[in-house]
């Protein structure tokens, strides 16, 4: 079938990949931004915890990081946020601990699988795309002129 099984024993994560790029999910912009924010929060929280503890963030942490990155003036609407969270839950990157995502204190577990979904080299590429997005879609060659 063309699938490859990748096992990361260090993090206890198994990933099924397709080198031919079939059956890929194309994320919406906010889903990608949220995934990147969750990876940043994962790294920050992981440094504070022992390796056996789960990484738990709250919705307020996500909103704060989103606004601090200055991607937009205000946070994305609740429906878009909820849909993006549901997508990441479906791919087993996160788990929602509280029933309501409208509360700032609602908790979300970030699984170690985020390390396979967003690798270090992906973070750099995403950061470059975010910079282009913040400049209004112009690439660096256009802005240098």
C-alpha positions, -999 to +999 in steps of 0.1 A: +000+000+000+030+023+002+027+032+039+056+033+063+055+028+100+078+052+120+085+043+156+100+069+180+109+048+210+122+079+229+088+095+230+067+063+227+050+075+195+041+055+164+033+072+132+020+059+099+033+079+069+028+077+031+059+087+011+037+091-020+017+119-002-016+102-007-044+106+018-030+138+033-051+162+052-046+198+041-050+220+072-067+253+073-046+283+082-058+286+117-054+248+123-018+251+113-013+282+135-029+264+164-007+233+159+024+255+159+012+273+191+005+240+208+040+228+198+056+259+213+035+255+245+044+218+246+081+226+245+078+253+272+058+231+295+080+200+289+110+219+302+091+225+335+079+189+340+095+155+345+095+132+315+066+111+329+042+139+335+015+149+309+017+183+293-015+202+301-023+237+289-054+257+293-073+277+267-061+309+282-025+298+275-033+293+238-051+326+235-022+344+253+004+328+230-017+336+199-019+372+208+017+375+218+028+362+184+009+392+169-006+371+141-039+390+143-052+419+164-077+397+182-083+360+188-101+338+162-139+333+168-150+305+191-164+283+163-132+284+143-112+277+175-135+248+185-134+233+149-095+234+149-093+218+184-117+190+171-094+184+141-063+181+163-082+158+187-093+136+158-056+132+148-048+123+185-025+153+190-045+166+219-073+155+244-098+179+258-102+175+296-131+199+302-164+200+284-164+237+276-137+253+255-152+288+261-136+291+295-100+303+298-093+276+324-105+247+302-076+222+301-061+204+271-035+176+272-009+178+244+003+143+236+039+135+227+026+128+191+029+165+185+067+159+182+060+138+151+034+162+137+056+193+140+093+186+138+119+212+145+125+219+108+088+223+103+087+250+130+113+271+111+094+268+078+061+277+096+077+307+113+089+319+079+054+315+065+039+334+094+063+363+088+051+364+052+014+363+064+020+391+089+035+412+061+003+408+041+013+379+019+044+395+003+076+375+003+109+389+014+121+397-021+091+419-028+094+438+005+132+444+000+125+465-032 
